[in-house]
Amino acid sequence: MKRLYYFAKSLTSVQGITSDLRQAGIGENRLHVMGNDSSAMARAHVHTTTPWEETDIMHSGFVGAMGGMAVGLVVGFLLAGADPWGMQLDTGAIIGVTLFGTCFGAWVGGLRGVSSRSHHLTPYLDRVEQGDYLMMVDADDAVQASKVEKVMQGHRHEAEEAGREEHFSPFD
């Protein structure tokens, strides 16, 4: 999936661009807008960003789950090999400890991620804090991306291209 980033100066511009994207076949679920005044954006019926997009919860949760799985697997094998309580621990114990480690790591990673801004948005946050609106448009393929670019080309006085990610994933 590709993610295209654009800045718009006004909420009126965002509404016009959203309407044109909808007419071009790009659904509102593909467009996320970040700005300072979320209540004004809600009144304008603009599809705003969610905590899933604004924070690093997905990325950090995924990294935490992978780390927890590795630690859980090692601890599971150590427990099975050490025979700690005088009983033979089998594969079920290894799987159980690994699952626990994975879930615990995802939880800890998610807690860390929910308290930090998304690393994908870091280059754009200064302009958002100054009052601009960051429009993020997701495209599945080159055809959708070209539709988005064509619409934005028609709004070149209202929207400024800010960047793009060719292989966007919330997990990386």
C-alpha positions in Angstrom: 0.0 0.0 0.0 1.2 3.5 -0.8 0.5 6.5 1.5 0.6 10.0 0.0 0.9 13.0 2.2 -0.4 16.5 1.4 -0.7 19.8 3.3 -3.8 22.0 3.0 -4.0 25.5 4.5 -7.8 25.6 5.2 -10.6 23.3 6.2 -12.6 24.4 3.2 -9.8 23.2 0.9 -9.8 19.8 2.7 -13.6 19.5 2.2 -13.3 20.3 -1.5 -10.4 17.8 -2.0 -12.3 15.2 -0.1 -15.3 15.6 -2.3 -13.2 15.4 -5.4 -11.4 12.3 -4.2 -14.8 10.7 -3.4 -16.0 11.5 -7.0 -12.8 9.9 -8.4 -13.6 6.6 -6.5 -11.3 7.1 -3.5 -13.4 6.3 -0.4 -13.3 8.4 2.7 -11.8 5.4 4.6 -8.7 6.0 2.4 -8.3 9.6 3.6 -7.2 10.7 7.0 -6.8 14.3 8.0 -4.8 15.6 11.0 -5.1 19.1 12.3 -5.0 21.2 15.5 -8.7 21.7 15.8 -10.4 18.3 15.9 -13.8 19.8 16.9 -13.8 22.0 13.8 -12.9 19.1 11.6 -15.7 17.0 13.2 -18.2 19.8 12.6 -17.0 19.9 9.0 -17.5 16.1 8.7 -13.9 15.5 7.7 -12.5 12.0 8.3 -9.9 12.7 11.0 -7.1 10.5 12.1 -7.6 8.0 14.9 -5.3 7.1 17.8 -4.2 4.1 15.7 -2.8 6.4 13.1 -1.5 9.2 15.4 0.4 7.0 17.7 3.0 4.2 17.4 0.7 1.6 19.1 0.7 -0.8 16.1 4.4 -0.6 15.5 5.5 -0.8 19.1 2.9 -3.5 19.9 4.2 -5.6 17.0 7.8 -5.2 18.1 6.9 -6.0 21.7 5.0 -9.1 20.6 8.0 -10.3 18.6 10.4 -9.7 21.5 8.0 -11.3 23.9 7.7 -14.3 21.7 11.5 -14.7 21.5 11.9 -14.4 25.3 8.9 -16.7 25.9 10.3 -19.3 23.6 13.7 -19.3 25.3 12.1 -19.3 28.8 9.8 -22.2 27.8 12.7 -24.3 26.6 14.7 -23.5 29.7 11.8 -24.5 31.9 11.2 -27.7 30.0 14.9 -28.6 30.1 15.5 -27.6 33.7 12.6 -29.7 35.3 12.1 -27.0 37.9 9.3 -28.5 40.0 10.3 -32.2 39.7 7.8 -32.8 36.9 8.4 -33.3 33.3 7.3 -30.2 31.3 6.4 -31.0 27.7 5.6 -29.0 24.5 2.4 -27.6 26.0 4.5 -25.7 28.6 6.8 -24.3 25.9 3.8 -23.2 23.9 2.0 -21.7 26.9 5.1 -19.7 28.0 5.6 -18.5 24.5 2.0 -17.4 24.1 2.2 -15.6 27.5 5.5 -13.9 26.4 3.9 -12.8 23.1 0.8 -11.3 24.7 2.8 -9.6 27.5 5.3 -8.2 25.0 2.4 -6.9 22.8 0.8 -5.3 25.8 4.0 -3.6 27.0 4.8 -2.5 23.5 1.3 -1.1 23.0 1.6 0.9 26.2 4.8 2.4 25.1 3.4 3.1 21.6 0.2 4.7 22.7 2.2 7.4 24.5 4.4 8.3 21.5 3.6 9.9 18.1 3.7 7.8 15.0 7.2 7.7 13.5 5.5 8.0 10.1 4.2 11.5 11.0 7.2 12.9 12.7 8.4 14.9 9.6 5.0 16.6 9.3 4.1 17.5 12.9 5.7 21.0 12.9 3.5 22.1 10.1 0.4 20.6 11.7 1.2 22.5 14.9 1.5 25.7 12.9 -2.1 25.3 11.7 -1.9 23.3 8.4 -3.9 20.2 7.8 -2.1 17.0 6.9 -4.0 14.9 4.5 -2.9 11.2 4.3 -4.4 9.3 1.4 -3.9 5.5 1.1 -3.7 3.8 -2.3 -3.6 0.1 -2.9 -1.9 0.2 -6.2 -0.4 2.6 -8.9 -3.9 3.1 -10.5 -5.4 4.5 -7.3 -2.2 6.5 -6.6 -2.5 8.1 -10.1 -6.2 8.9 -9.4 -5.2 10.7 -6.2 -2.3 12.5 -7.9 -4.7 13.7 -10.7 -7.2 15.1 -8.2 -4.4 16.8 -6.2 -3.0 18.2 -9.4 -6.4 20.0 -9.9 -6.0 21.4 -6.4 -2.3 22.4 -6.7 -3.1 25.9 -5.4 -4.8 24.5 -2.3 -2.8 21.3 -1.6 1.0 20.9 -1.4 2.6 17.5 -1.8 4.5 16.7 1.4 5.8 13.2 0.8 5.0 9.6 0.1 5.7 6.1 1.3 5.8 3.6 -1.4 5.4 0.6 0.9 3.4 1.9 3.9 2.6 -0.5 6.8 1.6 0.5 10.3 3.7 -2.3 11.6 7.0 -1.0 10.3 
